[in-house]
Amino acid sequence: MFKANASDELRLHIGFLNEYRAKSPDEKVTMMLYSDELLLITTAVHQLKSSGASLCITTDLSDLNRVMDKASAIWVKMSGMLRYASRIDFFKLLDLQHLLPEKFTRRPGRDRFIEITHYNRSNYIEVGRRVVRVVGAHTLVDSAVQQMLDFCLFEILDNVLIHSAYPAALGGSGWCSAQHFPAAQEIRLIIADTGIGIHRALTGPEGSKFRALSEKQALYQCVKKGVTNGEGMGFGLYATREFVRLNQGELLIYSGSHFATLQNGRFKVKQGAYWPGTVVYLRIKTNISVDYNSFMPKDHPLAADFDYFYANES
């Protein structure tokens, strides 16, 4: 699919009802729709459009009134999820807003969520600050860890701009979204692009000491401290991995035909379907505290890694 070119015609069907045709009515009502899932669809659609391919998108939204009882719990759940998808701009970004006109009052996300947002060099500072506000407002961390997270998230956002390979008309750019779930005591955050990917970023530069790495090996290397192709600082993914490990959260790094996961403290790399670029997904537990000194060397002052960043932000 991602190798489509200007002469190709593609059809994409987005089915919302399929998730609600389960055997148990209770199971149907407890299903969730997440912004990170919708962001991946949005990113893929825009990548296909940028390739020049002809893309026809269809949905089953017109079937809702026909197949659903509006007095049922399933209808209440489904309509709420569709409002959520609309609020985070999913339909707008896919030019489908005419299928589901908004009939609600838009309220600011503040520090609760970030819509599916396209960013580039002109707005990434603003977008990054929105991301760190969502994380900082709800996590139990000391000021040092908060500064570290700010730094890491900005570095990940910046790496997308460095390694994106969009057509010249778009320039280096990426997508992000975030959502705080108070009941689950967690934050889900995703940053994605359709650029050159981690393997090419590490092995591509002339003289790189990583030129012999396989795609799988590149994912193991990218979370080690100091690993960089010379354009980044080589700290963001390493510190993010350590924070997530101690926070007992989850980390997913998907690039090319492999993905790395950090779950229950174990980091693994597996082969999967192809993604043209890189996806970094975080699930942070807001009820578990992390201390900076628990994963950084005791003789490692905070200023050593962060002064440069904050000096350039002032």
C-alpha positions as CSV (number, residue, x, y, z in Angstrom):
1,M,0.0,0.0,0.0
2,F,2.7,2.5,1.0
3,K,4.6,1.9,-2.3
4,A,1.7,3.4,-4.3
5,N,2.5,6.0,-6.9
6,A,0.7,8.6,-9.0
7,S,-0.7,6.0,-11.4
8,D,-2.4,3.9,-8.7
9,E,-6.0,4.0,-7.5
10,L,-6.6,2.9,-3.9
11,R,-9.7,2.3,-1.9
12,L,-9.8,2.6,1.9
13,H,-12.8,1.6,4.0
14,I,-13.0,2.8,7.6
15,G,-15.5,0.6,9.5
16,F,-16.7,1.8,12.9
17,L,-19.5,-0.7,13.2
18,N,-17.2,-3.7,12.8
19,E,-15.8,-3.2,16.3
20,Y,-19.3,-3.5,17.7
21,R,-20.4,-6.7,16.1
22,A,-19.0,-8.8,18.9
23,K,-20.8,-11.8,20.5
24,S,-21.3,-10.1,23.9
25,P,-23.3,-6.9,24.2
26,D,-21.2,-6.0,27.3
27,E,-18.1,-6.3,25.2
28,K,-19.5,-4.0,22.6
29,V,-20.2,-1.3,25.2
30,T,-16.7,-1.4,26.8
31,M,-14.8,-1.0,23.5
32,M,-12.7,2.2,23.2
33,L,-11.5,4.5,20.5
34,Y,-8.1,6.0,20.9
35,S,-6.6,9.1,19.3
36,D,-3.3,7.2,18.6
37,E,-5.1,4.7,16.5
38,L,-6.9,7.4,14.5
39,L,-3.6,9.3,14.1
40,L,-2.0,6.3,12.4
41,I,-4.9,6.2,9.9
42,T,-4.6,9.9,9.3
43,T,-0.8,9.7,8.8
44,A,-1.1,6.9,6.4
45,V,-3.8,8.6,4.3
46,H,-1.8,11.8,4.0
47,Q,1.3,9.8,3.0
48,L,-0.7,8.1,0.3
49,K,-2.1,11.4,-0.9
50,S,1.4,12.9,-1.0
51,S,2.5,10.1,-3.3
52,G,0.0,11.3,-5.9
53,A,-2.1,8.1,-5.7
54,S,-5.8,8.4,-6.2
55,L,-7.5,7.5,-2.9
56,C,-11.2,6.9,-2.4
57,I,-12.2,6.7,1.3
58,T,-15.5,5.1,2.3
59,T,-17.1,4.6,5.8
60,D,-20.1,2.9,7.3
61,L,-21.3,6.0,9.0
62,S,-24.4,6.1,6.9
63,D,-25.4,2.7,8.3
64,L,-25.6,3.9,11.9
65,N,-29.2,4.9,11.8
66,R,-30.3,1.8,10.0
67,V,-28.6,-0.8,12.2
68,M,-28.6,0.7,15.7
69,D,-31.3,1.2,18.3
70,K,-30.8,4.8,19.5
71,A,-32.1,3.8,22.9
72,S,-29.4,1.2,23.4
73,A,-26.3,1.5,25.4
74,I,-24.3,0.6,22.3
75,W,-25.7,3.6,20.4
76,V,-24.8,5.9,23.4
77,K,-21.3,4.5,23.4
78,M,-20.9,4.7,19.6
79,S,-22.2,8.2,19.3
80,G,-19.9,9.4,22.1
81,M,-16.9,7.8,20.3
82,L,-17.8,9.4,17.0
83,R,-18.1,12.8,18.7
84,Y,-14.6,12.2,20.2
85,A,-13.2,11.3,16.8
86,S,-14.7,14.5,15.4
87,R,-13.4,16.6,18.3
88,I,-9.8,15.5,17.7
89,D,-10.2,16.4,14.0
90,F,-10.1,12.9,12.6
91,F,-13.0,13.5,10.1
92,K,-11.7,17.0,9.2
93,L,-8.2,15.8,8.4
94,L,-9.6,13.1,6.1
95,D,-12.1,15.5,4.5
96,L,-15.0,13.5,5.8
97,Q,-16.6,16.1,8.1
98,H,-19.6,16.4,5.8
99,L,-20.5,12.8,6.7
100,L,-20.9,13.7,10.4
101,P,-21.6,17.4,11.0
102,E,-20.6,18.5,14.6
103,K,-23.6,19.1,16.9
104,F,-21.6,19.8,20.0
105,T,-19.8,22.8,21.5
106,R,-16.0,22.5,21.1
107,R,-14.1,23.1,24.4
108,P,-10.4,23.6,24.6
109,G,-8.2,20.6,25.3
110,R,-6.0,22.5,27.8
111,D,-3.9,20.0,29.6
112,R,-6.3,17.0,28.9
113,F,-5.7,16.2,25.3
114,I,-4.1,17.2,22.0
115,E,-6.0,16.8,18.8
116,I,-4.4,14.9,15.9
117,T,-1.9,17.6,15.0
118,H,0.4,18.0,12.0
119,Y,3.5,19.9,12.9
120,N,6.6,21.2,11.1
121,R,9.5,23.5,11.8
122,S,7.3,26.5,12.1
123,N,5.0,25.2,14.9
124,Y,6.8,22.4,16.6
125,I,7.8,24.5,19.6
126,E,4.2,25.3,20.2
127,V,3.1,21.7,19.7
128,G,5.9,20.4,21.9
129,R,4.8,22.7,24.7
130,R,1.2,21.4,24.5
131,V,2.6,17.9,24.7
132,V,4.7,18.5,27.8
133,R,1.8,20.3,29.5
134,V,-0.4,17.2,29.1
135,V,2.3,15.0,30.5
136,G,3.5,17.4,33.2
137,A,0.0,18.2,34.6
138,H,-0.7,14.6,35.5
139,T,2.5,12.7,36.3
140,L,4.0,12.1,39.7
141,V,7.6,13.2,39.0
142,D,10.1,15.5,40.5
143,S,11.2,18.7,38.7
144,A,14.3,17.0,37.3
145,V,12.3,14.2,35.7
146,Q,9.8,16.7,34.4
147,Q,12.7,18.6,32.7
148,M,14.1,15.4,31.4
149,L,10.7,14.4,29.9
150,D,10.4,17.9,28.3
151,F,13.8,17.5,26.8
152,C,13.1,13.9,25.5
153,L,9.8,14.7,24.0
154,F,11.2,17.8,22.2
155,E,14.1,15.7,20.9
156,I,11.7,13.1,19.5
157,L,9.6,15.8,17.9
158,D,12.8,17.4,16.4
159,N,14.1,14.0,15.2
160,V,11.0,13.7,13.1
161,L,11.7,17.0,11.4
162,I,15.3,16.0,10.8
163,H,14.5,12.5,9.3
164,S,11.2,13.1,7.6
165,A,11.2,12.5,3.9
166,Y,8.0,14.0,2.8
167,P,7.8,15.6,-0.7
168,A,9.4,19.0,-0.9
169,A,5.9,20.6,-0.9
170,L,5.4,19.5,2.7
171,G,8.9,19.6,4.0
172,G,10.0,17.8,7.2
173,S,6.9,17.2,9.3
174,G,5.2,14.8,11.6
175,W,2.0,14.1,13.5
176,C,1.3,13.8,17.2
177,S,-1.6,13.5,19.7
178,A,-2.0,12.9,23.4
179,Q,-4.8,12.0,25.8
180,H,-5.1,11.8,29.6
181,F,-7.4,9.1,30.9
182,P,-8.2,9.9,34.6
183,A,-10.1,6.7,35.3
184,A,-7.3,4.5,33.9
185,Q,-4.6,6.8,35.5
186,E,-2.6,7.0,32.3
187,I,-1.6,9.2,29.4
188,R,-1.4,7.8,25.9
189,L,0.9,9.8,23.6
190,I,2.0,9.2,20.0
191,I,4.4,10.9,17.6
192,A,4.7,9.6,14.0
193,D,6.1,10.3,10.6
194,T,6.5,8.7,7.2
195,G,10.2,9.6,6.8
196,I,13.3,7.6,6.3
197,G,13.0,5.5,9.4
198,I,15.5,4.7,12.2
199,H,17.5,2.1,10.2
200,R,18.3,4.5,7.4
201,A,18.9,7.4,9.8
202,L,21.6,5.4,11.6
203,T,23.2,3.6,8.7
204,G,22.8,6.2,5.9
205,P,25.4,8.9,6.8
206,E,28.8,8.4,5.2
207,G,31.2,7.1,7.7
208,S,28.6,6.0,10.2
209,K,29.8,3.3,12.6
210,F,26.3,1.8,12.4
211,R,26.3,1.1,8.6
212,A,26.4,-2.7,9.1
213,L,23.4,-2.8,11.3
214,S,20.2,-4.7,10.3
215,E,16.9,-3.0,10.7
216,K,16.3,-5.1,13.8
217,Q,19.7,-4.3,15.3
218,A,19.0,-0.5,14.6
219,L,16.0,-0.6,16.9
220,Y,18.0,-2.2,19.7
221,Q,20.7,0.5,19.2
222,C,18.5,3.5,19.1
223,V,17.5,3.3,22.7
224,K,21.1,3.3,24.0
225,K,22.5,6.5,25.4
226,G,24.6,8.5,23.0
227,V,23.5,6.6,19.9
228,T,22.9,9.2,17.1
229,N,23.7,9.8,13.4
230,G,25.3,13.0,14.3
231,E,22.3,15.3,13.9
232,G,20.4,14.4,17.1
233,M,21.8,14.4,20.7
234,G,21.3,10.6,21.2
235,F,19.5,11.0,24.5
236,G,15.8,11.2,23.9
237,L,14.9,7.5,23.3
238,Y,17.4,6.3,25.9
239,A,16.0,8.4,28.7
240,T,12.4,7.8,27.5
241,R,13.0,4.1,27.7
242,E,14.4,4.3,31.2
243,F,11.6,6.5,32.4
244,V,8.9,4.2,31.0
245,R,10.6,1.2,32.5
246,L,10.6,2.7,36.0
247,N,7.1,4.1,35.5
248,Q,5.9,0.6,34.6
249,G,4.3,2.0,31.5
250,E,4.7,1.0,27.8
251,L,6.8,2.1,24.9
252,L,6.4,1.1,21.3
253,I,8.9,2.2,18.6
254,Y,7.8,1.1,15.1
255,S,10.0,1.7,12.1
256,G,10.1,0.0,8.7
257,S,9.3,-3.7,9.1
258,H,10.2,-4.1,12.8
259,F,8.9,-2.8,16.1
260,A,10.3,-2.6,19.5
261,T,8.2,-2.9,22.7
262,L,9.0,-2.2,26.3
263,Q,6.4,-4.0,28.5
264,N,6.7,-5.2,32.1
265,G,10.3,-4.0,32.0
266,R,11.3,-6.2,29.0
267,F,12.5,-4.7,25.7
268,K,11.9,-6.8,22.6
269,V,12.2,-6.3,18.9
270,K,9.9,-8.2,16.5
271,Q,9.1,-8.2,12.8
272,G,5.8,-6.7,11.7
273,A,3.9,-5.0,8.8
274,Y,5.8,-2.3,7.0
275,W,5.5,1.3,8.2
276,P,7.3,4.0,6.1
277,G,8.9,6.0,8.8
278,T,8.8,5.9,12.6
279,V,6.2,5.8,15.2
280,V,6.9,6.4,18.9
281,Y,4.0,5.5,21.3
282,L,4.1,6.0,25.1
283,R,1.6,4.9,27.7
284,I,2.6,6.6,31.0
285,K,1.1,5.7,34.3
286,T,0.1,8.9,36.2
287,N,0.0,7.2,39.6
288,I,3.6,5.9,39.7
289,S,6.4,8.3,40.6
290,V,9.8,8.2,39.1
291,D,12.9,9.7,40.7
292,Y,15.6,11.2,38.4
293,N,18.5,9.7,40.4
294,S,17.0,6.2,40.1
295,F,18.1,5.9,36.5
296,M,20.7,8.6,35.9
297,P,24.3,8.4,37.3
298,K,24.7,10.0,40.7
299,D,27.6,12.1,39.3
300,H,25.6,13.2,36.3
301,P,24.3,16.8,36.9
302,L,21.0,17.7,35.3
303,A,22.7,20.7,33.6
304,A,24.9,18.5,31.6
305,D,22.1,17.4,29.3
306,F,19.5,20.1,29.7
307,D,21.2,23.5,29.8
308,Y,21.7,23.5,26.0
309,F,18.1,22.8,25.4
310,Y,16.6,25.4,27.8
311,A,19.1,28.0,26.7
312,N,17.8,27.6,23.1
313,E,14.2,27.7,24.3
314,S,14.5,31.0,26.1
